[in-house]
Amino acid sequence: MKAAVLKAYDPQVDARQWVDYEDVPDPEISHPREVIVRIGGAGVCRTDLHVIEGLWREISEVSLPYIMGHENAGWVEAVGSGVTGFKPGDPVICHPLVTCGHDLACRRGHDMQCEDQAFPGLTRDGGYADLLRTHERTLVNLPETLAPKDVAPYSDAGLTAYRAAKKAARQLVPGQVAVIIGAGGLGHIGIQVLRSLCAADIIVVDRAEAALKHADNFGIEHTVLANGNEVERVKKLTRGYGAEAVIDFVGEGDAVASGLAMTRDAGTYYIVGYGGRLEIPTMEMVVSEKSIVGNLVGTYPELVELMELADRGKVDLATREYKLADADQALHDLDAGDVPGRAVLIP
């Protein structure tokens, strides 16, 4: 099969080429419940740039060369002898984690905390290829309304945004305010999910005017340009108090301090993006009673719920399509900020 293969890390993220498009062996089923998925679309995620940078090498313990791609959808190509719920030809989206299903974390529904897990695209070969080896437990059937190439990024970016927005929506009531920092690849999904799940007022903060203009399509109350005065603008819109919930899809640079400053006392700051540092005096935490909540992808049931919203037309994913052979160009475009929404590779 063909694949886009990462052969060397690039700590400075400035090399002219990061992945090579070449022939590699087809993946083979090694467990009765494994499946082979023919990729219809593989999302290109900013995490892949962090992989190239080498940030994940100690966490994932993967050895190069390997194939990235953890946002995958397509059609079942082959099934192991123990697979009963799927057959060749079924259109599916893949939950990013392969979990064991029998430890306490899995039985409690905490997929991301499974003690015996694999993460295709991060800890083993992923979907920047014609074929992907995964497990029956990861697969979610797609309705006829959703094509694999149009939904692949939901399996990580969309699922992460959904999980954070769902957490916030549980705490928000009409009359309260939520701030979303970052209206790009994850943020534009989070806005739509939050709008679908609760009736709180939504303020969107971004440094790009184009992103704010796009966000206006989703029925939000206010947009704020991140130009150095965003905290003051949010405070003014919230009568000086700040928002009950702040969801930060950036998580680096000035966004972290700004996000905390925009959070009302007894409110919650949800961190989704990463790369920055979180610093807050303990006295401020005690006096303000703010909560800080991290968010790591989402569970299998949450991916099912997100597909239900997509099927109903409640969320719309902005994508730019690239051929798999152009994976390197897609990665460089993403790094340069030239991808509106999410990039998707199509074999």
N, C-alpha and C positions, 0 to 999 in steps of 0.2 A: 504494500500500500504506500501511498504518499503521505508525508508528514513534514511539519515545520519543526526542526530539531534545534534545541539550545545546546551548544557545545562548550561555551565558556561564559563565566560571569563577567560583568562589566561594571565595576564599582562606581565609575564616574558617569555611567549611562551616556556615553558620548561616541561609542563605536558606530561605524557606518553600517554594520550588519550585525544583527543579534541572532537570527535563526536561519538555518539552511533548509531549503525545500528539497527533499530527497526521498529515495526509496528506502523503506525500512520493513522488517518482517511484520506480517499480520499478527495481531494479538491472538492468543489461544485461550480457550476456556480451561481453567485449572481447578474449578470447584463446581459441584453439581448445581449450585444456585447462581452461578455467574452467567452473564449474558454478554454478547457482543452487540454493540449499537453502531449502525451505520450513521455517521454524523451528517445531519442536515444543516446544522449551524453550531458554531463554537464561539462564544463571546470572548472578546479581548478586554481584559480587566486591568485596572491600574495595579492590582496585585502582581500581575505578570511582569510589570516593570520593576517592582520590588524584588521579584525572583531574579530577574536579570541583574539587578544591582547586587544581589548576594545576601539580601536581608533575611531570606528564608532558609539559607543553607544549613544553619545549625538547628533550626526548628524542625525542618522536614527531613533532614538527613538523607536527601536524595543525592544520587551520584550522577554526574554528567557523563555522556550526553543523555538528555531526556526530553520528553514532549510535554509542553505546557498545555493549558486549556482545561479550566475547571467549571466552565459554564456551557453545558452540552445538551443538545436535543437532537433527535433523529428518529430512526426506525430500527426496531429490533431486527438484527441480522441472523443471530443464532442464539440458542438457549442451551443451558446445561441440562443434565438428565433430571435434576430435581426442581426445575422451574415449572410452576403450574399456572401462574397468573398472567403470563405473557406468551406471545407466539411471534414468529418471524412476520415482519410487516407492520406490527403495531407501532403507531406514532407515539413517541414518549419524550418527556423531559426528565433529566437525571438530577436527583438531589445530589449535591456535590460530595457528600460523605458516604462512604461504604461503612456501615456500622454492623456490629455483631448481632444485635437484637436480643441478647440474653443477659447482659450485665445490668446492674441496677440503674445506671444512667439511661440506658435504652428503655428499660421497662417503665421508668418514670417519665419517659418522653423527652429526655434531655439528649437529643442526638449528638450535639456538638461535644458532649462530655464523655462519649463512649470511650472506654479504656482500650478497646481493640478495634481501631478504625484505620481506614485508608482514605486518602484524599486524592483521587485521580487529578493530575495536573499540578499537584503540589508535592505529594509524597511518592507518586509513581506516574507513569505515562498517562497523559490526558488526551483531550479532544482536538488538538491542532493536527488532525489526521483524518484519514478516511474512516477509520474504525476505532472504537473505544471498548476496552474491557471494563465492565463494572459488575454490579450485583443486582439481583432481582429486587432487593430491598430499596434500591435508589429510584426505581422507575415509577413515574406518574403518567398514566394514560392521558393523551391529549384529545380534546374534543375536535370535531371536524372544523370548527371555526378557527383553530390555532395551528399555524404551520410551524414546524421546528425552527426554521431560520428566523422566524419573527419573535420567538419566545425564549431562545437559548439564554440570553443574559438574565432572564428572570431567575434562573437556577442559583445564582449567587448574588448579583447586584440587586435584582428585584426582591429576592428572598431576604436579604439583609435589610433593605429599606422597609420591607413589609414588617419584619420582626420589630424594628425600632418604632415604627409608626403605630403598630398594634399595642406595644407597651405603653406608649404615650396616650393613645386613645382610651385605654382603660381608666386613665386617671383624669381625663379632661371632660368637662361638662359645658353646656352652652353658656356663653358669657365669658369663658376663660380664653386664654391666648396661647398659641403655640408658635414658636419661631423655628423655621427651618433654615439652616446655614448651608448653602451650596445647592444650587438647582440644576446641577449637571447630570451625569450619568446615573448616579444613585438618587440624587435629590429630586429629580423630576418624577421618579416613581414614588418616592416617599410622600411627596405633596399629594399625589392622586390617592394614595392609600389612606392617608390621614383624612382627606376630604370625604372619602367614602365611609370611614369608620366612625367619625365623630362630627359634632357641630361646633367645635371651638373655632374662634377666629384664627386665621393663619397669616403670619407675616413671613415673607421669604427674603433672605439676605444673600446677595451674591455680588462679586466684583465685576461680573460681565453683564452689560446691559441686555445683550441678546438672550442670556439665560433668564433674566427677569421678565423680559417680554414673553418668552415661552411660558413661564410660570403663570402669567396672567390668564392663560387659556384654561386654567384649572379651577377657577372660581374662588381664588384666594382674596383676602381683604386688602393686603398692602404688600408692596415690594420696597426694599431698601437697598440702595447701592452701597456696597462695602468699600468706602473711600476714606476710611479713618473716622468717620462720624456716625458709624452704624449703631454703636451702643446708645448714643444720645438720641438718635432717631427712634430706636425701639423703645427706649424709656419714655419718650414723648408720646408714642402711640399707646403706651400702657399706663398712662397717668403717673409715670415716674416709678412704677413698681417693678417692671420687667414681666416676663412671661412665665406662666405656670409650667410650661415645658419648652425646652430648647433641644432640638435634634441637630447635631453637628455632623454633617456628611463630609466635612473637610478634615478636621482633626489635626491640623498642623498650622504653623505660622501664627498669625494674630487671631485666627478663628477660635482657638481654645480659650484664651483670656477673654475675648469678646463674648463667647458663648456663656461662660460663667457669669460675666457681668450682666448679661441680658436676662439671667435666670432670677426669677422672683424668690424672695425668702420662702422657704418651705416648698419651692419648686424643684423640678428635676432636670438635670443636664444629661442628655443621652449622647454618648460618644459612639460614632460609627466610623468616620474616617480616622486614619492613624498616621503617625510619623512625627508628631509633635510631643510636647511634654505637658503634663498636668501638674500645676503647682498652686496650692491654695493653703493659706495659714489654717492651722487646726482651730484657732479661736473663731475664725470666720465661719468654718463649718459648723461649729457649735452654736454660735449666735444666729446664723442664718437658717440653720436646719435644712440646707440644700442637700439634695441627693444626687449622686453621680453614678450613672449606670452604663456599663459597657455593653456592646452588642456584637455578637459573632454569628454571622449568617443566620440560620433559622432551622426549624425542625421540618421533618417530612410532612406532618399535618399542615404546617404553615405554607408549604409549597403548594399543597392541594388547595388550600384556601385562596392563595394568590391566583392560581389558575382559574378558580371559580370567578374571581373578580375580572380577570382578563376575558374570560368567556362571555361575561355579561357586558363587556365594554366599559367597565368602570376604571380601568387603567389602560393606558396606551404607551407603548414602548417606542421611543425614537431610536432608530438604528441606521447605521451606514454599513452596507454590505461590501465585503472584499472577497476575492477568490483566495482559497487556501494558499495558493502559490504566492500571493501578495501579503502573507502574514507579516513579514518584516516591515513592509511599508505601513501596514495597519498599526503596528507597535510604535513606529516612529511618529506617525500622525497623532497617536494618542499622547505620546510624550510631549509633542509640540503643542498640544491643546487644540488640534485641528479636527477633532471628532465630536460633532454634536450628538448628544445621547450616547449610544453604545455601538462599538464596532463589532461586526459579526463576520466570522470566516466561513465560507461555504465551499466545500470540496468540489 
